[in-house]
Amino acid sequence: MTPVRLAPLLTVVAALAGLAGVMAPPAAAAPAAPAQAEEPWRLSGDLTAHDPGLIQGGEDENWYVFATGEEGKGSGNIQIRSSSDGHDWTYEGTVWDEIPGWISDAVPGVKNLWAPEIYEPTACTTCTTPRRRGGTTSR
Protein backbone atom coordinates (compact mmCIF):
# COMPACT_ATOMS: atom_id res chain seq x y z
CA MET A 1 0.00 0.00 0.00
CA THR A 2 1.30 3.45 -0.95
CA PRO A 3 1.14 6.06 1.75
CA VAL A 4 -0.85 9.16 0.79
CA ARG A 5 0.03 12.48 2.19
CA LEU A 6 -3.12 14.11 3.44
CA ALA A 7 -2.11 17.78 3.14
CA PRO A 8 -1.41 17.80 -0.64
CA LEU A 9 -4.61 15.81 -1.29
CA LEU A 10 -6.72 18.28 0.69
CA THR A 11 -5.08 21.19 -1.17
CA VAL A 12 -6.04 19.69 -4.56
CA VAL A 13 -9.62 19.00 -3.38
CA ALA A 14 -9.98 22.56 -2.05
CA ALA A 15 -8.62 24.02 -5.30
CA LEU A 16 -11.06 21.98 -7.36
CA ALA A 17 -13.97 22.99 -5.13
CA GLY A 18 -12.99 26.66 -5.45
CA LEU A 19 -12.64 26.36 -9.21
CA ALA A 20 -16.11 24.79 -9.45
CA GLY A 21 -17.56 27.72 -7.51
CA VAL A 22 -15.93 30.25 -9.84
CA MET A 23 -17.11 28.46 -12.98
CA ALA A 24 -20.67 27.88 -11.80
CA PRO A 25 -23.30 30.21 -13.28
CA PRO A 26 -24.22 33.05 -10.94
CA ALA A 27 -27.22 32.52 -8.77
CA ALA A 28 -30.32 34.13 -10.20
CA ALA A 29 -30.77 37.57 -8.77
CA ALA A 30 -34.00 38.27 -6.99
CA PRO A 31 -36.51 39.69 -9.48
CA ALA A 32 -36.67 43.46 -9.45
CA ALA A 33 -39.77 44.97 -8.00
CA PRO A 34 -42.14 45.98 -10.80
CA ALA A 35 -42.12 49.64 -11.66
CA GLN A 36 -45.12 51.54 -10.43
CA ALA A 37 -47.55 51.93 -13.31
CA GLU A 38 -49.04 55.31 -13.90
CA GLU A 39 -52.60 55.68 -12.76
CA PRO A 40 -54.80 54.80 -15.76
CA TRP A 41 -57.08 57.47 -17.10
CA ARG A 42 -60.50 57.10 -15.58
CA LEU A 43 -63.13 58.18 -18.09
CA SER A 44 -66.69 59.16 -17.25
CA GLY A 45 -69.72 60.81 -18.78
CA ASP A 46 -71.12 60.10 -22.25
CA LEU A 47 -68.53 57.69 -23.68
CA THR A 48 -70.53 56.21 -26.59
CA ALA A 49 -68.44 57.25 -29.57
CA HIS A 50 -67.87 55.03 -32.62
CA ASP A 51 -64.88 55.83 -34.87
CA PRO A 52 -63.87 58.88 -32.79
CA GLY A 53 -61.67 61.71 -33.99
CA LEU A 54 -60.03 63.65 -31.13
CA ILE A 55 -58.86 67.23 -30.81
CA GLN A 56 -56.83 67.56 -27.62
CA GLY A 57 -57.29 70.90 -25.94
CA GLY A 58 -54.36 73.01 -24.89
CA GLU A 59 -54.02 74.66 -21.53
CA ASP A 60 -57.45 75.99 -20.48
CA GLU A 61 -59.04 74.69 -23.72
CA ASN A 62 -61.68 71.98 -24.11
CA TRP A 63 -61.03 68.63 -25.73
CA TYR A 64 -63.44 67.49 -28.47
CA VAL A 65 -64.40 64.11 -29.91
CA PHE A 66 -66.28 63.82 -33.19
CA ALA A 67 -67.89 60.41 -33.81
CA THR A 68 -70.03 58.39 -36.22
CA GLY A 69 -73.69 59.43 -36.19
CA GLU A 70 -76.54 57.23 -35.01
CA GLU A 71 -79.98 57.36 -36.65
CA GLY A 72 -81.71 57.55 -33.26
CA LYS A 73 -79.45 60.29 -31.86
CA GLY A 74 -78.97 63.52 -33.77
CA SER A 75 -80.57 62.28 -37.01
CA GLY A 76 -77.47 60.32 -37.99
CA ASN A 77 -75.17 63.33 -38.03
CA ILE A 78 -71.60 63.38 -36.78
CA GLN A 79 -71.74 63.61 -32.98
CA ILE A 80 -69.75 66.02 -30.84
CA ARG A 81 -68.57 65.45 -27.27
CA SER A 82 -66.44 67.78 -25.16
CA SER A 83 -64.35 67.58 -22.03
CA SER A 84 -62.48 70.21 -20.05
CA ASP A 85 -59.91 67.69 -18.80
CA GLY A 86 -59.97 64.68 -21.18
CA HIS A 87 -61.60 62.54 -18.47
CA ASP A 88 -65.26 63.56 -18.11
CA TRP A 89 -67.15 63.75 -21.44
CA THR A 90 -70.43 65.52 -22.32
CA TYR A 91 -72.57 65.01 -25.43
CA GLU A 92 -72.85 68.42 -27.14
CA GLY A 93 -75.01 67.57 -30.14
CA THR A 94 -74.15 67.14 -33.82
CA VAL A 95 -72.24 68.98 -36.51
CA TRP A 96 -75.52 69.68 -38.41
CA ASP A 97 -79.18 69.56 -37.32
CA GLU A 98 -79.96 67.29 -40.27
CA ILE A 99 -77.89 65.57 -42.94
CA PRO A 100 -77.10 68.30 -45.50
CA GLY A 101 -78.69 68.05 -48.93
CA TRP A 102 -75.33 68.01 -50.70
CA ILE A 103 -74.50 64.77 -48.83
CA SER A 104 -77.93 63.22 -49.49
CA ASP A 105 -77.56 64.13 -53.18
CA ALA A 106 -74.11 62.56 -53.35
CA VAL A 107 -75.15 59.43 -51.39
CA PRO A 108 -78.90 58.81 -51.87
CA GLY A 109 -80.48 56.99 -48.93
CA VAL A 110 -77.71 57.82 -46.48
CA LYS A 111 -78.97 57.34 -42.88
CA ASN A 112 -75.88 58.30 -40.91
CA LEU A 113 -72.49 59.89 -41.36
CA TRP A 114 -69.59 57.85 -40.15
CA ALA A 115 -65.88 57.78 -39.32
CA PRO A 116 -65.12 61.51 -39.20
CA GLU A 117 -61.53 62.63 -39.51
CA ILE A 118 -60.64 65.93 -37.93
CA TYR A 119 -57.96 68.24 -39.26
CA GLU A 120 -57.03 71.40 -37.42
CA PRO A 121 -54.85 73.68 -39.50
CA THR A 122 -53.95 77.11 -38.19
CA ALA A 123 -57.17 79.01 -38.70
CA CYS A 124 -60.01 76.50 -39.08
CA THR A 125 -61.11 72.95 -38.40
CA THR A 126 -62.26 70.63 -41.19
CA CYS A 127 -64.35 67.53 -40.60
CA THR A 128 -64.41 64.86 -43.30
CA THR A 129 -66.34 61.62 -43.49
CA PRO A 130 -65.97 58.80 -46.05
CA ARG A 131 -68.77 58.32 -48.53
CA ARG A 132 -70.25 54.93 -49.20
CA ARG A 133 -68.97 54.93 -52.77
CA GLY A 134 -65.41 56.01 -51.93
CA GLY A 135 -63.74 59.36 -51.58
CA THR A 136 -64.51 61.90 -48.89
CA THR A 137 -66.82 64.81 -48.40
CA SER A 138 -65.89 67.86 -46.37
CA ARG A 139 -67.29 71.22 -45.32
C-alpha positions in Angstrom: 0.0 0.0 0.0 1.3 3.5 -0.9 1.1 6.1 1.8 -0.8 9.2 0.8 0.0 12.5 2.2 -3.1 14.1 3.4 -2.1 17.8 3.1 -1.4 17.8 -0.6 -4.6 15.8 -1.3 -6.7 18.3 0.7 -5.1 21.2 -1.2 -6.0 19.7 -4.6 -9.6 19.0 -3.4 -10.0 22.6 -2.1 -8.6 24.0 -5.3 -11.1 22.0 -7.4 -14.0 23.0 -5.1 -13.0 26.7 -5.4 -12.6 26.4 -9.2 -16.1 24.8 -9.5 -17.6 27.7 -7.5 -15.9 30.3 -9.8 -17.1 28.5 -13.0 -20.7 27.9 -11.8 -23.3 30.2 -13.3 -24.2 33.1 -10.9 -27.2 32.5 -8.8 -30.3 34.1 -10.2 -30.8 37.6 -8.8 -34.0 38.3 -7.0 -36.5 39.7 -9.5 -36.7 43.5 -9.4 -39.8 45.0 -8.0 -42.1 46.0 -10.8 -42.1 49.6 -11.7 -45.1 51.5 -10.4 -47.6 51.9 -13.3 -49.0 55.3 -13.9 -52.6 55.7 -12.8 -54.8 54.8 -15.8 -57.1 57.5 -17.1 -60.5 57.1 -15.6 -63.1 58.2 -18.1 -66.7 59.2 -17.3 -69.7 60.8 -18.8 -71.1 60.1 -22.2 -68.5 57.7 -23.7 -70.5 56.2 -26.6 -68.4 57.2 -29.6 -67.9 55.0 -32.6 -64.9 55.8 -34.9 -63.9 58.9 -32.8 -61.7 61.7 -34.0 -60.0 63.7 -31.1 -58.9 67.2 -30.8 -56.8 67.6 -27.6 -57.3 70.9 -25.9 -54.4 73.0 -24.9 -54.0 74.7 -21.5 -57.5 76.0 -20.5 -59.0 74.7 -23.7 -61.7 72.0 -24.1 -61.0 68.6 -25.7 -63.4 67.5 -28.5 -64.4 64.1 -29.9 -66.3 63.8 -33.2 -67.9 60.4 -33.8 -70.0 58.4 -36.2 -73.7 59.4 -36.2 -76.5 57.2 -35.0 -80.0 57.4 -36.6 -81.7 57.6 -33.3 -79.5 60.3 -31.9 -79.0 63.5 -33.8 -80.6 62.3 -37.0 -77.5 60.3 -38.0 -75.2 63.3 -38.0 -71.6 63.4 -36.8 -71.7 63.6 -33.0 -69.7 66.0 -30.8 -68.6 65.4 -27.3 -66.4 67.8 -25.2 -64.3 67.6 -22.0 -62.5 70.2 -20.0 -59.9 67.7 -18.8 -60.0 64.7 -21.2 -61.6 62.5 -18.5 -65.3 63.6 -18.1 -67.2 63.8 -21.4 -70.4 65.5 -22.3 -72.6 65.0 -25.4 -72.8 68.4 -27.1 -75.0 67.6 -30.1 -74.2 67.1 -33.8 -72.2 69.0 -36.5 -75.5 69.7 -38.4 -79.2 69.6 -37.3 -80.0 67.3 -40.3 -77.9 65.6 -42.9 -77.1 68.3 -45.5 -78.7 68.1 -48.9 -75.3 68.0 -50.7 -74.5 64.8 -48.8 -77.9 63.2 -49.5 -77.6 64.1 -53.2 -74.1 62.6 -53.3 -75.1 59.4 -51.4 -78.9 58.8 -51.9 -80.5 57.0 -48.9 -77.7 57.8 -46.5 -79.0 57.3 -42.9 -75.9 58.3 -40.9 -72.5 59.9 -41.4 -69.6 57.9 -40.1 -65.9 57.8 -39.3 -65.1 61.5 -39.2 -61.5 62.6 -39.5 -60.6 65.9 -37.9 -58.0 68.2 -39.3 -57.0 71.4 -37.4 -54.9 73.7 -39.5 -53.9 77.1 -38.2 -57.2 79.0 -38.7 -60.0 76.5 -39.1 -61.1 72.9 -38.4 -62.3 70.6 -41.2 -64.4 67.5 -40.6 -64.4 64.9 -43.3 -66.3 61.6 -43.5 -66.0 58.8 -46.0 -68.8 58.3 -48.5 -70.3 54.9 -49.2 -69.0 54.9 -52.8 -65.4 56.0 -51.9 -63.7 59.4 -51.6 -64.5 61.9 -48.9 -66.8 64.8 -48.4 -65.9 67.9 -46.4 -67.3 71.2 -45.3 
